[in-house]
Amino acid sequence: MSFIKGKSKEEIRKSAKRIALDTVCDIIGSVLYAMGLYTFVKMANFSPGGISGIALILNYLWKLPVGVMTLIMNIPLVIASYKIVGGRFLAKTAKTMIITTVFLDLIFPLLPLYTGNRMMAALYSGLCMGAGMAFFYMRGSSSGGMDFLSMIIKVRHPHISLGIVTAVTDFLVILVGWPVFKDADAVLYGLICSFSASIVIDRVLYGLGAGKLVIVITNNTDALTEKISELTDRGSTIIRAIGSYTKEDRDVILCACSKSQTYMITNAAHEVDPGAFVMVTETSEVFGEGFKEYKK
C-alpha cells in the first residue's frame, strides 16, 4: 500500500471527500444566511440578533459593510475561545465566515432587496438564516459570533445554561434596534426572526430523525410487548425495576417509535393493563434498526 505523507490513498480520498462536502455545505449555508440577513432584513429595519445583527446596525448608521464588520468583530472572540473550542473547529469556522463574507458583501448587494411586508421579512429571514446555520452545524462548523461568546461565558460560569446565554445576548442586540431604528416594532420583528431561525435549525438538524420514546410501567409485560410488535412491528426493551413506595418488582418497557405510532402504543398499553403508567417523551434523533443509520 502506498502512502503520501503518512496517509494511505483511502485516507486521502476520504479526507478530500470530507473537505469537498464541507465546502459545498458552507456555500449553500452562506447563500441562505446572506439571503436572510441581506435580502430580507436590510430594508426591514430591525436587528436579528448576534454579531451579524450588530454589523447590520453599523451598516444602517454608517454604511459599513456587513460581512467585513462581522468578520472583524469575530476576531477577538476567535482568539479568546481558541483553547475552548480547539483549532480544528476554529479553522472550519474561519472558512465558513470568509465564504459568508464574500456572499454578504460582494454578491448579494448586486441582487434585489425585499421591500415588502416587515412581518414576512422577519419570518423569511429567520427561515433562511436558520437553514443556513443548520448547514454549518451539520458539518461541525459555525457562523461564529455569539456561538463563541456563549462558549466563553459557559466555561467561566458553568452553572449558567448555554441556551439562556444565547437568548440573553441575542435579546440585548435585538433591543438595541429600538433606539437605532427608532421603532419599537424593530424589537418584535427581531424576536420573530430569532425564534423562527431557532425552530428551523432544530427541524433541519433533528426533525428528520426525530421520534418518540414511550415508557410503560406495567405488570403485563409479555402481553403488551406482543401487542406493540403486532401493531407497529417495533421491538421493545424491558428493564427490571422496583417501586420505591411499594417495593414491588415492576417491568419498565421502552419503545422507540415514530410520532404516528405513539397513539397506538399508548392505547394498547391501557387496553392490556388499565393501571399501566405511561410516559411519552420527545427524542431528537433515533439511530438503529428501523430508524436512521448512524454515519460517522
HELIX and SHEET records of a PDB file:
HELIX    1   1 LYS A    9  ALA A   34  1                                  26    
HELIX    2   2 MET A   35  VAL A   41  3                                   7    
HELIX    3   3 LYS A   42  ALA A   44  5                                   3    
HELIX    4   4 GLY A   50  TRP A   62  1                                  13    
HELIX    5   5 VAL A   66  ALA A   80  1                                  15    
HELIX    6   6 TYR A   82  VAL A   85  1                                   4    
HELIX    7   7 GLY A   87  VAL A  102  1                                  16    
HELIX    8   8 PHE A  103  ILE A  107  3                                   5    
HELIX    9   9 PHE A  108  LEU A  110  5                                   3    
HELIX   10  10 ARG A  118  MET A  138  1                                  21    
HELIX   11  11 MET A  146  ARG A  156  1                                  11    
HELIX   12  12 LEU A  162  PHE A  181  1                                  20    
HELIX   13  13 ASP A  185  TYR A  206  1                                  22    
HELIX   14  14 GLY A  207  GLY A  209  5                                   3    
HELIX   15  15 THR A  221  THR A  232  1                                  12    
HELIX   16  16 LYS A  259  GLN A  261  5                                   3    
HELIX   17  17 THR A  262  VAL A  272  1                                  11    
SHEET    1   A 2 PHE A   3  ILE A   4  0                                        
SHEET    2   A 2 LYS A   7  SER A   8 -1                                        
SHEET    1   B 4 THR A 237  ILE A 242  0                                        
SHEET    2   B 4 ASP A 249  CYS A 257 -1                                        
SHEET    3   B 4 GLY A 211  THR A 218 -1                                        
SHEET    4   B 4 PHE A 277  THR A 283 -1                                        
END                                                                             
